[in-house]
Amino acid sequence: MTKHIAVMGSGNGSNFEAIVNYFRDKDVKITCISDNLNAYILERAKKSQVEYKYLPFEENAAYFGANNFDLIVLAGYMRILPDEVLELGKFVNIHPSLLPSFKGKDAIQRAFLAGVKVSGVTIHWVTNELDGGKIIAQYPVLIGNSTHFDEFENEIHNLEHALYPIVIDKLLKDEVFDFGDLIGGCKGDCKG
């Protein structure tokens, strides 16, 4: 049976593209949704021949009330969804830090500037609290003393692109994510 997911984003859409590529030959239908009419994620959806929709924030409740998705995936969606919307589906988000540390915007830069030696990526259920939902999966990234910010940022993004689709797939199958799934998904190379 075909699963149907919505991917919501407000900006660039690189995680969206990783999700589309992962599910290209799987029985999953993807709809791209953005609250930003000029977001590049919509252009990525168009190029990938994925159904897409501009959806103003105020229309989320009506839209998700009228459309049924197996999972709603936030990928750079820059708004906090209210309970009335969250009650209409299962919402998951990805964040570029090891939550609960460095919640909110600019997490990669803030972690790097704080001098932490371990950061990473977190996938969590969405609540109306900023990056506050129950954690589904986390994976660390070590930051060496000679690591440059650009290297660290690229490693975080590459890890997001590898981890998020696998966890989404596991959630759709009602399976538990295991770190071996990521290693298998990366085929030994999570750097791209």
N, C-alpha and C positions, 0 to 999 in steps of 0.2 A: 504494500500500500504506500502510495506517495506521501511523504511528509512535506509540510509547507511551513517555511520559516520566513519571517520578516527580519530584515537587517536594517536597523535605524542608525543613521549617521548624519552629522552636521558639517563635515569637512572633507578631507582628502579621500578617505575611503580605501586606504591600503589594506586594512583588515578585511573589509568587504571583498576586495579582489582576491585575497587569500582564501576566503570562505568559498567564493564562486569557483575558483580553480580546484579546490579540494572536492567539492560536490559535483563537479561537471559530469562525471559518468556515474553518479549515484541517483537513486530514486528520490530526489529532494527538489522541490520547487522553491525558488527564492524570489522574494519581492523586496526591492530596495525602497526605503522610505527616508525622506529627508525633510527637516523643518527649515532648511535653507535652500531657497530656489537656485542659488548660485554655487552650491556645494559641488565639488569635483566628484563626489561619490555618485551623483546622478549621471555624470558623463561616463564614469567607469561602468555603470549599469547599462547605459545605452550601448557602449562599445562591446560589452559582454553579452548583449542581447538578453538581458535580464529585465523582467518587468520592473518598472520604477514609478514612484509617485512622490510629488511634492505634497507634504502634509503639514499645514500650519499646526503649531503646538496645540492651539485651542480646539482643534478638530480630532485629537487623538482618541478621546473617549468614544465619540460617535463612530469613528473608523474601526477601532478594535472591537467595539460592540457589535458591529455589522459584519466583521470578517473574522474567521476562525483560523488561527495559526497554531501549529504544534509547539512552536517556540518563537519568542521575539528576542532578537539578538541586538544588543546595543554595541555599536562600534564607532566610538567617537561622537556619540550623541551628547550634546552639551547642555541638556536641560534635565532637571529633576522631575520625574513623572509623579503625579499625585496618585493617592490610593485608588481613586475612582477609575484610573486607567490600569493600574497594576492588578486590580481585581479581575481584569478581562483576559488575562493570559499568564503564561510563564515567561518572565523577563530575565535575561542574563546579561552581564556586562563584563568587559575586560578592563583592567586597570594596570598601568605600567609601573607598579611598585608592589612590594610585599605588604599588602594591607594587614593591619590597620595603619601602617606607616605611610606618610606622604599621600594622604587623600587629596582629591581635587586636581585642579589644573597644574601643569608644569611639574608633574611628579618626577619625571626623569631628571630634569635639571636640578630640582630641589634636593633629590637624593644624592646626586653627584656633588653638589656644592656643600652638602652637609658632611661629606667625607665618609659616608658609610662604605663598608667593604663588601656588603652583600645587599643587593636589591633584587628585583625580579619582576615577575608578572603574576597577577591574581585574576582569576575568573570567579565571579560571585553572583548570587541571586540579587536582583534589584529590589530595593525598598525605597521609600521616600526620603531616606537619609543618605546623604552624599557618600558614595562608596562604602555603605554600611551594611549591606546584606551578607548573609551567610556565605562563607567561602566554599567554593566547589573544588578549585584546583589552584595550586601555586607552583611556581618553578623559579629557582634562584639564578641570579647572575652575579658572579664574583667581579669585584672591581679592584684591579691591581693598583699599586702605587704609581705605576707609570702609564696607566690607562688614560687615554685622552677622551674627552667628552663625546666626540663624534663616534669613536669606537664603541663606547658604552651605549649610546643611543641606538646605534645600528644593531647591536647585539640584542637589546630589548625589543626592538621592532621585529627582528628576525624570529625571536622567540615567540612573540605574539602571533605572528603569521603561521608558525608551526603548531603552537599549542591550541589556539582558539578553535580552529576547525575540528580538531580531534575531540576536544571536550564537547563541542556542539553535537558531533556525531554520536558520542557516547550518551549524551542526554536524550537525543532522539530515539535511541535504541533502549533507553531505560537501563543503561549499564553504568558501572562505576569506572571513572577514569583511574588509570594506573600509570605510574611514571614510565613503565615499559612501553605503554602506548605511544608516548612522545618519542622515545628513542627509536621505536619502529617507524613512526611517522617521519622522523628526520632522516632515517637511514644513516645514522651516525654523523650527520652534518646539519646542525641547526642554524648554520650561518648563511643559509641561502641555497 
